[in-house]
């Protein structure tokens, strides 16, 4: 398929997107750079499958994952029959405290700013008492970081199980860590048994959200000389069937999704794929998924099972910054490939679209909030000066420029102005804290600071975006520049 044919499929009504529009996409379709990435210097691009090349209806997928896990817990005798998945109760990027059984919203510095015990959101004083002297360090076994969309059902069910355990309805549970391990194990079993993916294959239109811009993006990259790789933990049968369903209808007659990729690697077992040295097999009978051991370089057009990233580098004759890997899993995709191999990395964060739209819609109130906070800052500085003058009067009353009585009047006046100002600020601050999710707020923010999730993205992802097809707008010849990061003293 030629690029001009691909471009004719960029919209639902088959009308092309003008080239001048491609360089200025909507704000929520941008690519955001932590480190400058020159796409012209990238020789090969690897892609994950789930939630990267193929995006799912998150609610439908997580609802079914929840139901399968609940079924297994019910078979243990746990009283879960009346429970339902609530997608508004949790977001990606939370942290589980295995010691106290809490879900946490954490800043980039590890400080807890919001917490829920089970399904109950804790009050400010409860959070302060529980975590005043605590810094969340993900290297400690106490904390579980929920960094993918696949953890939504897990965290929702864990919170509900905490409620049941606290009420004494699950007597065999000996602690919150035991509770989490049981829930996590049941969810993993649903994934490992292939139960969920069998449902997806049986009714893909129910689960998959098609993106007609992915195929044109891949075509552009191939035409630009990039070597494209599919590296997925999914098995061959699932990868083949789901990509046939999603991609083949967009290709010319006789062409299949396989023609888009130089190499396909299934059952990759990421993150071990990036760090280990596992035996490589070739899928020799793709209809029956028969395997044979493969020695030497990977051959163009081949479909492989397992293996490791070092073998990919040797086969391509490329390494490090010549390879870009794109995935949705903060640890299994971008952290592992960056830490082990120094590949360039791109993270797909689907929630960004709603988050950016929420911020755009709140822009007028945000401006008002900033202006009010600046006024508050000036009043607080004035109050501090008045209190200092009052304090000094106690030691040198004869030299006082203003009497204590005068200072007290001024202090009272500023205090009243601050109280009035706080009444104006409070509803705006509450609304800002509830953007995107009423309970937890924005994914990338924790109060006025970056969230722990945002810090991990900043550290390991060179660039990030709301969906993989945003790369269509950058073009394979683009230069994705990181801009100068603001520092607190920049406005001095």
N, C-alpha and C positions, 0 to 999 in steps of 0.2 A: 504494500500500500504506500502510495506517495504521500508526502507531507500535505499537499494541497487537498488530497482526498481525506486525510485525517482531519484537517481543519474544518471540513464541511460537516463534521460530526460534533462540533464543539457545543452545540446547544440542542435542546430537545426538538426544536422545529427544523433542525438540519441547516440552519443559517450560520455562516461563518462568523467568528469573532474578528473584527478588524484588527490589523496588526498594531495600530496605534493604541488600541485598548489593552493589548496584551502586556504592554510595559507599565500600565497603570491600573492594576486590578483593584477591586473593592478592598477596603482596609482589612477586612477579616480574611482575605485571600493572599495576604502578603507573606513574604519569607523574612524572618527576623534573625539577624546575625549576631551571635556572641563573638565570633571570630571571623575575619574576612575569608571568604571562600571564592576562589577563582575557578568557575566551572570549566573554563577552557583548559585548565591544567589537569582536570580529572579524566583519567583514561578508562576507568571502569566504574560502574555503579551497581551496587548490590541492593536488592529490595527484599524486605520481609513481605509476607502475604497478608495475614489477618490484621485488620485495622490499618493496613498500609496500602497495598495495591487494591485490596478488597475491603470496603468499609461495611459494617453491619449496623442494623438497627439495634443500638445499644440496649434500649429497654427490653426489646423482645429477646435478645440473646441472654441478658443477665436475668431476666424473669425466668427463663427456662433453666438456666444454671441454678438459680435459687430453688426452683421447684424440684429439680433432680437431687440437689443436696438435702433439701428438707425431707424428701422421701427416704433417703438413707438414714437420716437422723431419726425419723419416725420408726424405722425398722429396729432401731436400738431401744425403742420404748419411750423416746422423748416426746413430750406433749406439744407437738409443733403443728398439728392439723389446722389450727385456726390462723396461723401466721400468714402474712402476705408480704411480698416484696414492695418496699416503698423507695422509689428511685430518688425522692427528694430528701431522704434521710441522710444520705452519704454522698461524698464526691471522691474523685481520684485525689491522691496526694495526702490523704490523712495518715496518721500514725496510730497503731494500736499499742497501748500500754498493757503488757501482759501481766504486770504486777497488780495494777489496780482495776483492770477491766475497762479502761476508758478509750474512747476515740479522741484523737487530739488534732488540733490545727496548730502547726508549729512554724515559727519564723526561721529565716535562714541561719540564725545564730543558735537555734535549738531551744528557744524559749516558747513555752506553751501560752497561747493567747485565748484559745477556746477549747472546751472539753465537754464530752458527753459520757456519762456513766450509763452503759446500756443505751436505751433510747432517750434518756432524759438529759437535756442540755444543762450543764452545771452553771450556777450563778458565779459572778466574778469572784466573790470571796471564797467560794469553794475551790475554784481554779487556783487562786492565790495560795490557799493553805496547802493544797496538794502538790503544787509545783514551784513554789517560791524559790527553793534552793536547787532546782533540778534543771539540768541542760540535757536535752535529748541528743544522744550520740548514737547514730545508727550502727556503729560498730559493736554496741552492747546488745546482748541477747534479749534485754527487756523490751526492745522496741521492734515493731514490725511495720515497715514502710509500705503503704498501699499505693504503688506507683503505676498501675495500669488500669484500663477500663475493666479488665477481667476481675478486678478485686471489688467491684461495686456490690455484687451479690454476696461475696464473702463478708465484707464489713457490715452490711445490713443484717445478715443472719447472725453474725457474731454479737452485734448489739442486742438483738432480740434474745439470744441465748443467755446473755448476761442477766437480763431481766428475769428469765426463768430460773437461772441458777440462784440468784439472790432471793427468790421467793421460795427456794427449797424444792422446786419442781424437778430438778435433775440431781438427785442426791449422790450419784456416783462420781460426779465431777469434783475433783479435789482442789481446783484452783482455776483462775482465769486462763493461765497458760494451757492447762489441760483442755479447757473448753475450746480455746482457739485451735489447738492441734487437731482436735476431733472435727471441728467444722472445716478446717483447711484440708484435712485428709479426705473428707467426704466430697468436697468440691473437686479436688484433684482426681478422685476416682471417676467422677462424672466426665471429666475431660479425657482421662487416660483410656477409659472404656470406649471413647468415641461416641457416646450417647448423644451429645449435643451436636456434633458435626454430622451425625447420621440424620438428625432432624433438619439441619440446614440443607443437606443434599436432597432430602425428600421434598422440601418446599423452599427453594432458595429465594423466591420472590418475597417470602414472608420475612426473611432475615437480612437480606442483602440490600444495601442502599446504593444503586448504581451511580457511578461517576463517569459521564461520557468523555471527560477530559483526560483520563488516565492513558488510554491507548494513544491519542495524538501526542501526548507528552513522551511516551516511550518511543514512538516513531521518530519524533524530532531528535531524540538522543541517539538513536541508532544511525540516523542519517548524518549526524554530526560526528560519527566515528566512535561513539562510546560503546564499550563492551558491557552488555547488560546481563546481570546475574539475578536469579531468584534463589534466595537462601532462606528456607522456611523450616520450622519445626513440624509442620503438617506433613502427613504421609503423602505418597505419590497419588493414590486414588483420590483423596480429597482435593489436593492441589489441582490435579488435572480436571476434575469434574467442575469445580467451582470456577476456575478460570475459563474453561470452555463456555460455561453459562454466561459469565460476565463479559468476556472479551470477544469471543468469536463472532458474535452478532454484529460487532462494530468493524470487522475486518472484511476485506474483499472476498468474494466466493473462492473457495479452495484454500484460503489461508487460515491458520489457526494461531492461537496464542503462543505456541511453541516457537514460531518464527520471530517473536519479539525478543527472545532471550538467547544469548550465546551459550549459557550454561544454567542448568537447573539442579539445585541440591535440595533434597527433601529429607525429613527426619534428621535435621541438622543438630538437634540437641543443644541449641544455644542456651546459655552462654558458653558451655564447654567447647562448642565449635570454635570459638575465637581463642580459647586459652589452651586447649589440649592438642593431642596428636592421635586421632582415632582412625581406625581402618576405613578405607574408602571402598564402596561397592558401586557398581554400575547397574542401573535398571535395564536389563537386556530384553525383557518381554514386558512392554509397558501395559499391555492389556491384562496380564496376570501379575504384574509387579514382581517378576522373577529377578533375583540379584546374582551377580557374580563379583568376586573380588577384583579390584582394579588397581593395577600398578602403573607408575609413571604419571605423566601429565594428563590432566582432564582434556578431553577432546571437544572442540567446538560443536555445539548441538547436542551434547550428551546430557543424559539425566542420571544423577548420582544420588546415592544414599549415604548419609553420615559424612565421614571425612573431617577435615579441619581447614581452618582459614589459611594456614601456612601452605597447604597443598594448592589452594586457590591462587595464592601469590606466585608460587613456583610455576603453575600452569600458565598464568597470564604474563609472567615476566614483569610483574609490577609489585609494588609494595608501598606501605605507609600512605603518604599524602596523595598518591596517584589514584587511590581507591576511595570512593564515597559509599557509605552504607546508610540506608534509609530504613527506619523502623519506628514502631510505636512504643516499644518497651524500653523504659528509661535505663534499666539495668541490663537486661538480656541483649539489647541491641546496641545502644550507643555507648553505655559505660564500658561494656566488655570489649567492644571493637576498638574503642579509643584507648583504653588502658593497656590492652595486650598488644595491639598492633599499630597504634597511632594512625589508623584510618581516619579520614574525614567523616563526620557524622551529621546526620539530619534526623530530627525527631518529629514525628507526626503527633500533634496534640489536638484531637478533634474538638475538644471543648472550647478551644480558642475562638471559634466562630461566634458562639453564643456569648462568650466573655467579652470579646471586642465589641460586639453589637450592644451589649449592656452598657459598656463604658461610653460608647458613642451616644447612646440615648440619655446617659446621665451627665453628659458634658456640661450642660448649662448649670445644673445643680452643683457639679464638681467645682466649677469656677466660683460660684457663690460660696461654697464651703471653704475654698482656699482663701478667698478674700476675708471671710469672717475669722478664720484661724489666724490670719496676719494681724487683724485688729486685736484679737485676743492676745497674741504674742506681745503687742505693744502695751496693752493694758497690764499684762502680767509683769512686764519689765518696769512699768510705772509703779505698780504695787510694790515690787521688790525695792525700788529706790526709796519709796515712802517709808517702808518698814525699816530700812537701814538708817534713814534720817531719824526716825523715832527711836531706834536703838541707840544711836550716837548721842541723842539728847540726854540719855540717862548718865552719860559720862562727862559731858561738857555742856550743861544746861545754860551756862552764862554766854556761851558762844553760839547758841542755837539760832539759826536764821529764821526758823519757823517754830512757833510754840507747839507744845504737845497737843493742845486742844485743836489747833489748826491742822496739824498732821492727822489727828484722829478723824477729823471731818473729811479730809481728802481721802484717807484710806477707806472710810465707809462709803464714800461716793464711788470710788473705783470698784469696791466689792459689789455694789449694786449693779454697776454697769456690766461687770463680769457675769453676774448671775443672769441678767437679762440676755446677755450674749450667748450664754450656755443654752438658754431655752431656744434660741434661734438655731444654734449649731446642732443640738441633740437629734432632731428628726432627720437632718441631712446626713449626720454621721451614721445613724442607724440605717438609713437607706443605702449609704455607700457600703456599709458592712454586710448588707444582704444582697448585693448585686450578684446575679447568676444563681446563687443558692441562698435561700432565706436563712438557713441554719449555719452554713459554713462560709458563705461569701465566695469571693473569687478564688480560683485555683492557684493563680500566680501571686496572690497577695495574702499577707497575714497582717491585718491592720494597715498601718502606713508602711510596713516593711515588706520585703519579698518573702514569700513562703519558702519553707524547706524544699518543696517540690521545685519552685523556681530556681533555687540555688543549685539543685542537682542538674536541672536543665542547663543552666549557665555554665556549669563546670564541665559537662560531658558532651553536650550537643553543640557543634559548631554553628548550626542553624536549626531553626524549628519553624513549624508551619501548621496550619489547621488541617490540611489534607495534602496528600502526596502530589496531586495534580496542580498545586500551586507552582510547582516547578515548570509547568507549561508557560507561565507568565514570565519566569526568569529567563527562559531559553537556555539551551546547553552552552551558549556562548556568553552567558551572563557573568557579571562580577558582583558577588553578594558582599557588600562592605559592612563591616562593623563600625558603628559610629562611636565617637568619643563618649565614654561613660561619664555621666555627671557625678561629681563629688560634692559632699556637703558644703565645702568652702567655695564652690565655683561662682556663687552669686555674691561673694564678699566684695 
